[in-house]
Structure formats: structure tokens, C-alpha cells
């Protein structure tokens, strides 16, 4: 593996991280607090948040996207 290939991989990884970071930033700006079904518990000074439904939805979306990418790369 030469430096040119490694450089391309790092650039693609950086672009993907930039896009994901931008989506998280925009979601926070519009006030996204999670989906119904996420677990939130607060008592006195303790709070616990587990975004179970949000994780499931993101997992399904990423699975579909990755399968589409592999489908079109095999052609």
C-alpha cells in the first residue's frame, strides 16, 4: 500500500467525519432531543439518558446505505 492510497483513505474518512459532525451539529441547533421511546431518568442530581430508539433507527438507516453501496459496487 503506497502513500497515495493511504492519503485517499484518510481524506475519505475525514470527509465522512465532517458530514456526520455537521449532521449532529445541525440536529442540536434545531432542538432535536431524541425520539419517543428513548429512556430518560432524572432524580435529584442524577440523570440518565439512553437513546435506544434513536440507535435502532440510525442502525437501520446505516445498514440500508451500506447495503446499497455494496450492491452498486458489485455491478
C-alpha positions in Angstrom: 0.0 0.0 0.0 1.6 3.3 -1.1 1.2 6.8 0.4 -1.2 7.9 -2.3 -3.7 5.2 -1.4 -3.3 5.9 2.3 -3.9 9.6 1.7 -7.1 8.9 -0.2 -8.4 6.7 2.6 -7.6 9.4 5.2 -9.3 12.1 3.1 -12.5 10.0 2.6 -12.5 9.2 6.3 -12.2 13.0 7.1 -15.0 13.9 4.7 -17.3 11.3 6.3 -16.5 12.5 9.8 -17.1 16.1 8.7 -20.5 15.2 7.3 -21.5 13.2 10.4 -20.3 16.0 12.7 -22.3 18.6 10.6 -25.4 16.5 11.0 -25.0 16.2 14.7 -24.3 20.0 15.0 -27.4 20.8 12.9 -29.6 18.4 14.9 -28.5 20.1 18.1 -29.3 23.6 16.6 -32.8 22.7 15.6 -33.5 21.3 19.0 -33.5 17.5 18.4 -33.9 15.9 21.8 -34.4 12.3 20.7 -37.2 10.0 19.5 -40.2 8.8 21.5 -39.1 5.6 23.3 -35.7 6.9 24.4 -35.1 6.3 28.0 -34.6 9.3 30.2 -34.5 9.2 34.0 -33.8 12.1 36.3 -33.8 12.2 40.1 -32.3 15.0 42.1 -28.7 15.4 41.0 -28.6 12.2 38.9 -29.8 11.9 35.3 -29.6 9.0 32.8 -30.3 9.1 29.1 -30.2 6.1 26.8 -31.3 6.7 23.2 -32.4 3.2 22.4 -34.9 4.0 19.7 -32.6 6.6 18.1 -29.8 4.0 18.0 -32.1 1.4 16.3 -33.3 4.0 13.7 -29.7 5.1 12.9 -28.6 1.4 12.7 -31.4 0.6 10.2 -30.6 3.7 8.1 -26.8 2.9 8.0 -27.5 -0.8 7.2 -29.6 0.2 4.2 -27.0 2.7 3.0 -24.1 0.3 3.3 -26.0 -2.5 1.6 -26.8 -0.1 -1.3 -23.2 0.9 -1.6 -22.1 -2.7 -1.8 -24.8 -3.6 -4.2 -23.7 -0.8 -6.6 -20.0 -1.6 -6.2 -20.5 -5.3 -7.2 -22.0 -4.3 -10.5 
